[in-house]
Amino acid sequence: MKKFVRIISLVTVLALACMIFASCGKKSDLASVEEEGKLIMLTNAAFPPFEYLGENGETIGVDVEIAQKIAERLGVELEVVDMDFNGIVAALASGKGHIAAAGMTVSEERLKSVDFSVNYVTSAQYMIVPADNTTILTSADLKDKVVGVQEGTTGDLYASGEWDGDFGVKQVLRFSNAVEASTALMNGKCDLVIVDELPAKLIVAQNESVLKLVDTPLTLEDYAIAMRKGSDLSKIINEELQKMIDDGTVEDLILKHTAVQ
Ligand code: ARG
């Protein structure tokens, strides 16, 4: 009998511990934002016009201004954490920030670990090639090529054959940002770079004599803000974002941050 009681109490203690643990894990994001007095945004600030470093090393860009508006609505400060793009989804899921705003494409794979807001930008992957290239024109021309990408991006997935099928790429060279990938291209280390539309256009504009963009896009993608699964921030984020889409703010921000590059 005593043994039975001991087992029962052990089970009860374990059950209670589990419940406490689970409820900690499910702590409301809204409450945590209010408690901390700040909204923490994870990003990778090497992706103009969406996020890049300003003259004083501060992170600026379209996503930062969007998140700033959301923070204002929440009545808190915005804190931006600049990190490797490849680690953002895991960092968000494990509670290192409240949102990820990083020109991030909505994907099935990411939806397994995070939620997404409404889409705020339509984008696509583009190929950057040497200015004198005449042979790389479509995805079929990826065969046997060395492709430079930013690690963990949809461009990486595309080149690796995990987005739209296998194109028989010879090698994928992964860099921590698209500028590094493009530098490798200019140094002859790869045959082309695959990167999102607007960052690609800016990189080409800055290196016009040596690089050019292939006109045909490879994909069609939507950017959205990522949140933890089940986050109670989603209502406010979607409301603010939708307002900024409808009244043209998002478009204006894109023009503003493209012009300063
Ligand atoms: N849209 C691409 C993706 O979601 C690339 C995003 C890169 N963003 C950045 N801030 N570096 O994979």
Residues whose N, C-alpha, C, O or C-beta is under 5 A from the ligand:
A	BS01	LIG	N44 A46 F47 F85 A102 G103 M104 T105 G152 T153 T154 D196
